[in-house]
Amino acid sequence: MNEIINRSWLKLTAFVLCCFLNVSSNAQDNGLDVVYSGQPTSGSEINFQKTGIKTNQGIFRSYHPNLKILLPDLRDTFLPNQSHLPLLRNENAGMQKKIGRAELLIGGAELVGITALILLPKDVTKWSDDWAQDAWRNMKRSLSRPPVWDEDDWQLNYIGHPIAGSYYYNSLRSQNASIFHSFLFATAQSFIWEYFIEATAEKPSTQDLIVTPIVGAILGESVHRLTMNMRRNGFNFFEKVFVVILNPMFVINNGFGSRFNPVRQSPGKNETVR
């Protein structure tokens, strides 16, 4: 009973932490919007009450009918510089191309993952010594029976699987796929891992099928938004370290180069970093 309670608290803690990251990223977005909306523009100090404005459509009369002024072109005045960002890789491509690339990346990562599990001590993975001989039989058994509540260490279930789920999620999200499609992809990849890869050695895990896509999507979306905010003015060194560790799929898809990201500019004498 105590073990079940501890597991429930671990899941709740992971969920709360992920929600906190998501709220933090939303706050950062709102803060940037406030900064941009508060920036002065070239026409902000014109007193239109005592000024007649002459445009292509006619003249707007004021208290002084003979006073006229040409209206400047303000089409781009109120737009932040960050509105002209390079496109992400495959941003305008079809969903089939995005999924194909994401599947290629995740397939390679899962191959590395299963290799790492094979090399781990058996007391960590709880796999039998002769699992390779029974792999096919175990997979067929997994497809015909419901998943079970596994006994893996909490570090694997509540840290490793959410991180893996965020990688699944961002392999598609970093190509500008929607939240919905990215979540479905993470769910499908979690199912493939549990029923066709890890099932060669153990039964599919109930908590892994839940935690990996759901908590992974929350964590992945939080990291994605933070990455997009860092990207607006170009990545500095510490931001690159953050993205490499927590959002490696973005790095694989888009890198840090100028093709898919703005180049970080050093401020001039009369410029300030925004």
Secondary structure, DSSP 8 states (H G I E B T S, - for coil): -HHHHHHHHHHHHHHHHHHHHHHHHHHHHHHHHHHHHTS--TTTT--GGG-EEEETTEEE--SSTT-EEE----TTTTS-GGGS----TTTTS-HHHHHHHHHHHHHHHHHHHHHHHHHS-HHHH---TTTTTTHHHHHHHHHHS--B-----HHIIIIIHHHHHHHHHHHHHTTT--HHHHHHHHHHHHHHIIIIIGGGTS--BHHHHHHHHHHHHHHHHHHHHHHHHHHTT---HHHHHHHHHH-HHHHHHH-SSTTTS-------TT----
